[in-house]
Amino acid sequence: ADLQLPWTLFVSTEHIDTAHRNPVFLARRFLHCASDGTYEIPHLGEPLRLNGTRHQLAGNVVNRLRRLPLEAAKSAVAAMTQAVDTAAANFPSERFLTWDQVRALAKRGVTIGAHAHWHWAMHGGEGAETLRQQAERPRRRIEAEVGPCSHFAYPFGNKGDVCTAAWRAVRDAGYDYAFTTLS
């Protein structure tokens, strides 16, 4: 049966274009799959000591990582990725849709909205140019692939993940609707 409900799918275009995994997924993969030991991860402060139970540490590290500016977060995640045997920690379910799959959903009536280009928090620690690109780039890519794009969902969307400059960047990029997880 054809999908008849008014659904919106929010996509991060960098991940569709490159098939790179989400940075938070990569951090969690490191925190749960890396060998026990001590790791120096740039921009996170003190060395990370992985041993035994890691659930609480994972939440703490991901929260610290999300507060970093995008470029610092990319550097930290790159170091984490190098420390994991990716063959042993490969989770196919974490792959992103392809443009063909996104187009097929759009043809079935799903509205395609933007979820920022890099799927990274648009907080006050980001520069104006990064915020602008996070808002403008996905709209251009979505419109080139599937047509008009008037919806935006802020990555993570929690308190501290969206700043006033991000709101302005999304507004200035021409979206009609923007969403967070906050009421």
N, C-alpha and C positions, 0 to 999 in steps of 0.2 A: 504494500500500500504506500502511496505517496505521503510524505510528511506534510501535514496540513496545519500545524501549529505555528504561531508567530514566534519563532526562535531567533536568537541572535548569537552568533559565534564570534568571539573576540580572538583575533590572531596577532601574534608577534611576528612581524614579517622577516626579521633577521633569521629566525629559526627555520622558517619555511624556505627562505632563499638558500641557506647554507647547510641545513640539516644538523646544525650544532645543537647540542642539548641545552636545556635551561640551566643557567648558572646555579640556581638553588638546588636543582637535581644533582648537578655535578658535585656540589659541596656535600650534600647528604650522602652521595655515593662514596666519597672519600671518607667521611666520618664513620660510615658503617662498614666499609669494605677494606680500608687500608690496614696494613699490618700494625700490630701493637708497636708503639714507639713514640718518640718525640719528634715533632715536625715544626720547622720554622716556616711559617706561612706569612708572606709579606702583608703588611697593613693590618694585621690582626693583633698586634701587640705581643704578649708573651707566647712562648712556644706552646704548641698543642700537644698534650700528652694523651695518647690513645691507648687505652687498656681497659679490659673488662666492659662494664656497662657504659654505653656511649649515648644513650637516648637523651639525657639531660644536657650533655655537652653539645650534642647536635643542635638542639634548639637554641642554645646560647650562641654558638658559633654562627648559625644562620642569621640570627638577629643582628649580631655584630656586622656580618658581611652585608646585610641589606642596608645598613646605615652608611656604608662606604660610597663615595662617588663611583660612578660606573667604571672608570679606568682602573682605579685601585682594586675594585672588586674583580675585574677581569684578570688582573695580575695575581690576586690571591687564588682565584679559581684555577688558573693555569698551573700554579704550584701544586694545588691539591690534585689536579688531574694527572700530573706527572708521577705522583706518589701512589697511584692505584693501578693494579693490573686490570686494565679495562676489559680484557678477554674474560676474566673471572667475574667481573662486575658489570656485565652488559645486560641491560633490561630493555628489551625491544618495546615494551609497552610505553616507554617514555619518549618515543619518537614523535615528532610533530607531523601534522598533515602535510601533504604536498599541495601545490597549487591546483593540480588536477582534481584532487579531493575537495578542496575549498570551492572550486568552480562548480563541481557536481552538487555540493550542498546549496550553493547560491541558486542553481537552476531548480532546486526542489523547494525554493521559497525561504531559505534561511538567510537572514540579514547578516552580512559580514561586517563586523566592526573591528576597530583597531585596539590592540592591547599593548601599545608602544612598540617601537622598533626592536629594542633589545630586551624587552620584558624586564626592566629594572625600575626600581622605585624612583619616583620623580620628586625627591625630597629637596629640602633647602641646601643640601651639600653639593648639589649639581650646579654646573654652570649654565648660563642662559642658552648657550649654543647646543649643549647636550639636550636640554629640555625641549628646545625647538625641534631638533632632529627626531627626538623620541615621538613627538606629535606629528610632524609633517611627513616624514619618510613613510610611515605605514599607510597613511591616507593615499599618497601617490601610488604606492605599490598595489594596494587593494583596488584602487580605481583602475589601474592599468590591467589588472587580472580579472576582476569580476564586475566592475561598475561602481556606481556611487557609494561613498562611505561617509555616513553622518554620525556614527556612534563610536565612542571611545570609552574604554575601561582602564582606569589607572592600575598598573601592576601592583599587586598586594592590596592596595586600596585602603590601608589602615591608617590610623593616626600616626603621623610622622613620615608616611610614605608619599604624601602629596603636599606640595607647598603652593603658595599663592602664585609664584612665577610659573609653576607647572599648569595651574588652572588657566593662566593667561596664554601660555603656549598652545594649549589645546583649543582654547577659544579662537586664538588668532589663526590656527591651522584650518579653521572653518567647520569644525564639528558642530552639530546641532544638539547632541546629547553627550554627557560624560558621566561616568559611574564610578563610585567607590564602594567599599563594603560598609561604609558608615551611614547611619540613618540621618 
